[in-house]
């Protein structure tokens, strides 16, 4: 069952829902059963929620010229590291180690949200985010997605958009 909230999420929420609530944006929470055997957290979430995978976005961390950077791309695609590096003003990018991603964001892999991270990291969201009235991203734990307007996602993360998702 989805839960619609505006200004909610302060008590008992995740840092992502708290951040969204404090910002006063409208969002909907979508809990789902986690499949422990799933190979892809994002694709499993899309299937469980009945959401097209191009509308559900995954949050990945990469090192761009040694600096952690957030890349947010549809679960139906892959993060193009060269495109992320260019969009972030760097030359080279490589995926961050899972332990580094968890330490920097405060979330566990499979539940990393672009919202409410321990510290704001540079972020780039795939330009396809603008194709939808609302999109889904992790709400900060496995088994919970937050649906919000793309403009609110960009505002809360301070992200820029660029074509960073590949097939």
C-alpha positions as CSV (number, residue, x, y, z in Angstrom):
1,X,0.0,0.0,0.0
2,X,1.4,3.4,-1.0
3,X,1.5,6.2,1.5
4,X,1.2,9.8,0.3
5,X,2.9,12.4,2.4
6,X,3.6,16.1,2.3
7,X,5.9,17.2,5.1
8,X,5.8,13.7,6.6
9,X,8.7,11.5,7.5
10,X,10.2,13.2,10.4
11,X,9.4,10.5,13.0
12,X,10.5,7.0,12.3
13,X,11.5,7.7,8.7
14,X,14.7,7.3,6.8
15,X,17.0,10.2,6.2
16,X,15.6,10.3,2.7
17,X,12.0,10.7,3.9
18,X,13.0,13.1,6.6
19,X,14.8,15.3,3.9
20,X,11.8,15.2,1.6
21,X,9.4,16.0,4.5
22,X,11.6,18.9,5.7
23,X,11.6,20.3,2.1
24,X,7.8,20.2,2.1
25,X,7.5,18.3,-1.1
26,X,4.8,15.9,-2.1
27,X,5.9,12.3,-2.3
28,X,4.5,8.9,-2.1
29,X,6.1,5.9,-0.3
30,X,5.9,2.5,-1.9
31,X,6.9,-0.4,0.3
32,X,7.4,-3.8,-1.3
33,X,8.6,-7.3,-0.4
34,X,12.4,-7.7,-1.0
35,X,13.4,-10.8,-2.9
36,X,16.6,-11.9,-1.3
37,X,17.5,-14.0,-4.4
38,X,17.2,-11.1,-6.8
39,X,20.3,-10.3,-8.8
40,X,19.3,-6.6,-9.3
41,X,17.7,-4.7,-6.5
42,X,16.3,-2.1,-8.9
43,X,14.8,-4.5,-11.4
44,X,13.3,-6.5,-8.5
45,X,11.8,-3.3,-7.0
46,X,10.3,-2.3,-10.4
47,X,8.8,-5.7,-10.8
48,X,7.4,-5.8,-7.3
49,X,5.8,-2.4,-7.7
50,X,4.6,-2.9,-11.3
51,X,6.6,0.2,-12.4
52,X,8.3,0.4,-15.8
53,X,12.1,-0.1,-15.1
54,X,12.9,3.1,-17.0
55,X,10.8,5.1,-14.5
56,X,12.5,3.7,-11.4
57,X,16.0,5.1,-10.9
58,X,19.0,3.5,-9.1
59,X,21.6,5.5,-7.2
60,X,25.2,4.6,-7.9
61,X,28.4,6.0,-6.5
62,X,31.5,6.5,-8.6
63,X,34.9,8.2,-8.1
64,X,35.3,10.9,-10.7
65,X,39.0,11.9,-10.6
66,X,39.2,10.5,-7.1
67,X,36.1,12.4,-5.8
68,X,32.9,10.5,-4.9
69,X,30.0,11.4,-7.2
70,X,26.4,10.2,-7.3
71,X,25.0,8.9,-10.6
72,X,21.2,8.3,-10.8
73,X,20.1,6.3,-13.8
74,X,17.1,4.2,-14.7
75,X,17.3,0.6,-13.5
76,X,16.7,-0.5,-17.1
77,X,20.1,0.8,-18.1
78,X,23.7,1.1,-17.0
79,X,25.7,4.0,-15.7
80,X,28.0,5.3,-18.5
81,X,31.1,6.2,-16.5
82,X,32.7,8.3,-19.3
83,X,29.5,10.3,-19.6
84,X,29.4,10.7,-15.8
85,X,32.9,11.9,-15.7
86,X,32.3,14.5,-18.4
87,X,29.1,15.7,-16.8
88,X,30.9,16.1,-13.5
89,X,33.7,18.0,-15.1
90,X,36.2,15.3,-14.7
91,X,38.3,13.0,-16.9
92,X,38.0,9.5,-15.4
93,X,35.4,7.7,-13.4
94,X,35.2,4.2,-11.8
95,X,32.7,2.7,-9.6
96,X,33.2,3.3,-5.9
97,X,33.8,0.4,-3.6
98,X,30.6,-0.6,-1.9
99,X,32.0,0.1,1.6
100,X,33.0,3.6,0.5
101,X,29.5,4.2,-0.9
102,X,27.9,3.0,2.3
103,X,30.2,5.1,4.5
104,X,29.7,8.3,2.5
105,X,25.9,8.0,2.2
106,X,24.9,6.3,5.4
107,X,22.9,3.8,3.5
108,X,23.5,0.1,2.6
109,X,24.0,-1.1,-0.9
110,X,20.6,-1.9,-2.4
111,X,19.0,0.9,-0.4
112,X,21.2,3.9,-1.2
113,X,19.0,6.9,-1.8
114,X,20.1,10.1,-3.6
115,X,18.2,12.0,-0.8
116,X,19.3,12.6,2.7
117,X,22.9,11.3,2.4
118,X,25.3,12.0,5.2
119,X,26.9,14.7,3.2
120,X,25.9,16.2,-0.1
121,X,28.0,14.8,-2.9
122,X,28.1,16.1,-6.5
123,X,25.2,14.4,-8.3
124,X,24.2,13.8,-11.9
125,X,20.8,12.5,-12.8
126,X,20.2,10.9,-16.2
127,X,18.3,13.3,-18.5
128,X,15.5,10.8,-19.0
129,X,14.2,11.8,-15.6
130,X,12.3,14.6,-17.4
131,X,10.3,12.0,-19.4
132,X,8.0,11.3,-16.5
133,X,5.7,13.3,-14.2
134,X,7.0,11.4,-11.2
135,X,9.9,9.0,-10.7
136,X,10.9,6.4,-8.1
137,X,14.1,6.3,-6.2
138,X,15.2,4.4,-3.1
139,X,13.7,5.9,0.1
140,X,16.8,4.8,2.0
141,X,16.3,1.1,2.7
142,X,15.7,-2.0,0.7
143,X,12.0,-2.6,0.3
144,X,11.0,1.1,0.2
145,X,10.8,3.5,-2.8
146,X,9.8,7.1,-2.8
147,X,7.9,8.6,-5.7
148,X,8.4,12.3,-6.4
149,X,8.5,14.9,-9.1
150,X,11.8,15.0,-11.1
151,X,12.1,18.7,-10.3
152,X,12.0,17.9,-6.6
153,X,14.6,15.2,-7.0
154,X,16.9,17.6,-8.7
155,X,16.3,20.3,-6.2
156,X,16.8,18.1,-3.1
157,X,20.0,16.6,-4.5
158,X,21.4,19.7,-6.1
159,X,22.0,17.5,-9.2
160,X,22.5,18.4,-12.8
161,X,21.1,16.4,-15.6
162,X,23.0,14.8,-18.4
163,X,22.8,11.7,-20.6
164,X,24.6,9.3,-18.3
165,X,22.6,6.1,-18.7
166,X,23.5,3.6,-21.3
167,X,21.9,0.4,-22.5
